[in-house]
Amino acid sequence: MNVSNPPPDSILFIFGGSGDLNQRKLTPALYNLFLDQWMPERFVIVGIGRSQYNDDTFRQHLQDGVNQFSRRKSENDGKWAKFAEHVSYLQMNGDNSEDYHKISDFVERISQQWNTQPHVVFYLAVAPQLVPSIAANLGQLELCADRTKTRIVVEKPFGHDLKSAKELNAQLRSLFAEEQIFRIDHYLGKETVQNILALRFSNALFEPLWNRNYIDHVQITAIESVGIEGRGGYFEQSGALRDMVQNHILQILCMIAMEAPVSFDANEIRNKNLDVLNALRRFNPKEVVENTVRGQYGAGENNGKKVIAYRDEKGVSKTSYVETYAAARFFIDNWRWQGVPFYVRTGKSLQMKETHVIIQFKSPPHNTFPNEAVGDWRANRMTISIQPNMDIRIRFQVKRPGQTWNMDPVEMTFDYNSAGDHAPEAYETLLLDTLEGDPTLFMRGDQVEAAWEVIMPILDYWESTPAEDFPNYAPGSWGPAAADELINRDGRFWVNVLQPKDKK
């Protein structure tokens, strides 16, 4: 990307324009892109919804969101007013096919004003059950037949299981070409996640060691201190495995484990990610028991605040067996990773919010130094922190200054906060890529289905065999004891990068 070459002239239609996602994430991201001069020279943002807004009241609604949720507020410097000139509201019913002429009419009017055919993006910031109807209605518009200038963006969750994901893929592909479909996962837009590719493939230092000969195991942690935050109805249909592992965590795992791409072509990178998903071992029921752990939080306290049990949350069954915690030990059956365990965990109402990747290297094959010199000896480790901290740390051994041979572990750290410019939010990166038509950081249909194929044996077993010990962990803990046992049986332990004093 280059600031001197902005995206082409574009119209961005946001279904669910008056909703929470647009106010909290999308418009703040678009406004930041505008401030940083990344938006097209000519652009229009059109919110679509049933709410009774006009252009002015809609703009005020969005400005309130920017002031509340954005990393940069709308100052009295005229910049918000200039941005707001590009924002419109279109009241219509997404389920009513007769309303869709309003979209075609709007595009035709802008095309005449600009004297060019703009690129058109349809962002579906709506509930998953509304996606099929909206997509079907959009597919009937003549402008959607243009593969090079029209795109549709679909938020996760992409399907509820493998069957529904295949059905949704089939429907979208019957209406749009695969290159027009942008399945968005905001985790892939995070700077530290993207930097995994740069770290691995722009440094000759790491790639020769990035295999089963030198890496002991990998950990991926994505945990939160908050509970379900009033989303009981959603979480009852999802659970931690669907909500986090099937998409976010498996995509991070793919970036860690993929083979080197021959180019930065979008499909080349996605092909390499697909290879990892295809190589992930599918568990039989016995292996599900041996390699997975599920949990659900009970009542208690977290950070000094009372927490009600998951089963007492609004919209949750009093006898729910839905997991709020999931951990697994995955294996990738290929030459590079054979025998290396990938431990993953995610959960709600835990001790802190923390997302990171641990690359644990093996110890040197022989200890040259006397025992008294290496009392605090620790194997090399790379830590990629994604949130709340954003940094990359490498741990290695050095001699402590002095006349005696005493070895200490030290860390070399790259900290994003000290790198100068503020890192863009994930949605800023992904929205810019959408406007530019770059699908590198978006899920392809076959990737989505392959990820579901990995998860389905676990889901099927958990749903057919209710947990007998729920609730099995306290709020503010690190999760169920069985999760520690899962990794401890292998002589390893979970790494918690942050400590209570580091909480943000």
Secondary structure as the mmCIF struct_conf table of DSSP 4:
data_model
#
loop_
_struct_conf.conf_type_id
_struct_conf.id
_struct_conf.beg_label_comp_id
_struct_conf.beg_label_asym_id
_struct_conf.beg_label_seq_id
_struct_conf.end_label_comp_id
_struct_conf.end_label_asym_id
_struct_conf.end_label_seq_id
STRN STRN1 ASN A 2 ASN A 2
TURN_TY1_P TURN_TY1_P1 VAL A 3 SER A 4
STRN STRN2 ASN A 5 ASN A 5
HELX_LH_PP_P HELX_LH_PP_P1 PRO A 6 PRO A 8
BEND BEND1 ASP A 9 ASP A 9
STRN STRN3 SER A 10 PHE A 15
TURN_TY1_P TURN_TY1_P2 GLY A 16 SER A 18
BEND BEND2 GLY A 19 GLY A 19
HELX_RH_AL_P HELX_RH_AL_P1 ASP A 20 LEU A 21
HELX_RH_PI_P HELX_RH_PI_P1 ASN A 22 LEU A 26
HELX_RH_AL_P HELX_RH_AL_P2 THR A 27 LEU A 35
TURN_TY1_P TURN_TY1_P3 ASP A 36 GLN A 37
BEND BEND3 MET A 39 MET A 39
BEND BEND4 GLU A 41 ARG A 42
STRN STRN4 PHE A 43 GLY A 49
BEND BEND5 ARG A 50 SER A 51
HELX_RH_AL_P HELX_RH_AL_P3 ASP A 55 PHE A 69
BEND BEND6 ARG A 71 ARG A 72
TURN_TY1_P TURN_TY1_P4 ASN A 76 GLY A 78
HELX_RH_AL_P HELX_RH_AL_P4 LYS A 79 ALA A 84
TURN_TY1_P TURN_TY1_P5 GLU A 85 HIS A 86
STRN STRN5 VAL A 87 GLN A 91
TURN_TY1_P TURN_TY1_P6 GLY A 94 ASP A 95
HELX_RH_3T_P HELX_RH_3T_P1 SER A 97 TYR A 100
HELX_RH_AL_P HELX_RH_AL_P5 HIS A 101 TRP A 114
TURN_TY1_P TURN_TY1_P7 ASN A 115 ASN A 115
BEND BEND7 THR A 116 THR A 116
STRN STRN6 HIS A 119 LEU A 124
BEND BEND8 VAL A 126 VAL A 126
HELX_RH_3T_P HELX_RH_3T_P2 PRO A 128 LEU A 130
HELX_RH_AL_P HELX_RH_AL_P6 VAL A 131 GLY A 139
TURN_TY1_P TURN_TY1_P8 GLN A 140 GLN A 140
BEND BEND9 LEU A 141 LEU A 141
HELX_RH_3T_P HELX_RH_3T_P3 GLU A 142 ALA A 145
TURN_TY1_P TURN_TY1_P9 ARG A 147 LYS A 149
STRN STRN7 THR A 150 GLU A 155
BEND BEND10 LYS A 156 LYS A 156
HELX_LH_PP_P HELX_LH_PP_P2 PRO A 157 PRO A 157
BEND BEND11 HIS A 160 ASP A 161
HELX_RH_AL_P HELX_RH_AL_P7 LEU A 162 LEU A 175
BEND BEND12 PHE A 176 PHE A 176
HELX_RH_3T_P HELX_RH_3T_P4 GLU A 178 GLN A 180
STRN STRN8 ILE A 181 ILE A 184
HELX_RH_3T_P HELX_RH_3T_P5 HIS A 186 GLY A 189
BEND BEND13 LYS A 190 LYS A 190
HELX_RH_AL_P HELX_RH_AL_P8 GLU A 191 PHE A 201
BEND BEND14 SER A 202 SER A 202
TURN_TY1_P TURN_TY1_P10 ALA A 204 PHE A 206
HELX_RH_3T_P HELX_RH_3T_P6 GLU A 207 LEU A 209
BEND BEND15 ASN A 211 ASN A 211
TURN_TY1_P TURN_TY1_P11 ARG A 212 TYR A 214
STRN STRN9 ILE A 215 ILE A 223
BEND BEND16 SER A 225 VAL A 226
TURN_TY1_P TURN_TY1_P12 GLU A 229 GLY A 230
HELX_RH_AL_P HELX_RH_AL_P9 GLY A 232 ALA A 240
HELX_RH_PI_P HELX_RH_PI_P2 LEU A 241 ILE A 249
HELX_RH_AL_P HELX_RH_AL_P10 LEU A 250 ALA A 257
HELX_LH_PP_P HELX_LH_PP_P3 MET A 258 PRO A 261
BEND BEND17 VAL A 262 SER A 263
HELX_RH_AL_P HELX_RH_AL_P11 ALA A 266 ALA A 279
STRN STRN10 LEU A 280 LEU A 280
HELX_LH_PP_P HELX_LH_PP_P4 ARG A 281 ASN A 284
HELX_RH_AL_P HELX_RH_AL_P12 PRO A 285 ASN A 291
STRN STRN11 THR A 292 GLY A 295
STRN STRN12 TYR A 297 TYR A 297
BEND BEND18 ALA A 299 ALA A 299
STRN STRN13 GLY A 300 ASN A 302
TURN_TY1_P TURN_TY1_P13 ASN A 303 GLY A 304
STRN STRN14 LYS A 305 VAL A 307
HELX_RH_3T_P HELX_RH_3T_P7 TYR A 310 ASP A 312
BEND BEND19 GLU A 313 GLU A 313
TURN_TY1_P TURN_TY1_P14 LYS A 314 GLY A 315
TURN_TY1_P TURN_TY1_P15 LYS A 318 THR A 319
BEND BEND20 THR A 324 THR A 324
STRN STRN15 TYR A 325 PHE A 331
STRN STRN16 ILE A 332 ILE A 332
BEND BEND21 ASN A 334 ASN A 334
TURN_TY1_P TURN_TY1_P16 TRP A 335 GLY A 339
STRN STRN17 PRO A 341 GLY A 347
BEND BEND22 LYS A 348 SER A 349
BEND BEND23 GLN A 351 MET A 352
STRN STRN18 GLU A 354 PHE A 361
HELX_LH_PP_P HELX_LH_PP_P5 LYS A 362 PRO A 364
BEND BEND24 PRO A 365 HIS A 366
BEND BEND25 PHE A 369 PHE A 369
HELX_RH_3T_P HELX_RH_3T_P8 ASN A 371 ALA A 373
TURN_TY1_P TURN_TY1_P17 GLY A 375 ASP A 376
STRN STRN19 ARG A 381 GLN A 387
BEND BEND26 PRO A 388 ASN A 389
STRN STRN20 ASP A 391 LYS A 399
HELX_LH_PP_P HELX_LH_PP_P6 ARG A 400 ARG A 400
BEND BEND27 PRO A 401 THR A 404
STRN STRN21 MET A 407 ASP A 415
HELX_RH_3T_P HELX_RH_3T_P9 TYR A 416 SER A 418
BEND BEND28 ALA A 419 ASP A 421
HELX_LH_PP_P HELX_LH_PP_P7 HIS A 422 GLU A 425
HELX_RH_AL_P HELX_RH_AL_P13 ALA A 426 GLU A 436
TURN_TY1_P TURN_TY1_P18 GLY A 437 GLY A 437
TURN_TY1_P TURN_TY1_P19 THR A 440 LEU A 441
BEND BEND29 PHE A 442 PHE A 442
STRN STRN22 MET A 443 MET A 443
HELX_RH_AL_P HELX_RH_AL_P14 GLY A 445 SER A 464
BEND BEND30 THR A 465 THR A 465
BEND BEND31 GLU A 468 ASP A 469
BEND BEND32 PRO A 471 PRO A 471
STRN STRN23 TYR A 473 TYR A 473
TURN_TY1_P TURN_TY1_P20 PRO A 475 GLY A 476
BEND BEND33 SER A 477 GLY A 479
HELX_RH_AL_P HELX_RH_AL_P15 ALA A 481 ASN A 488
TURN_TY1_P TURN_TY1_P21 ARG A 489 GLY A 491
BEND BEND34 LEU A 498 LEU A 498
HELX_RH_3T_P HELX_RH_3T_P10 PRO A 500 ASP A 502
#
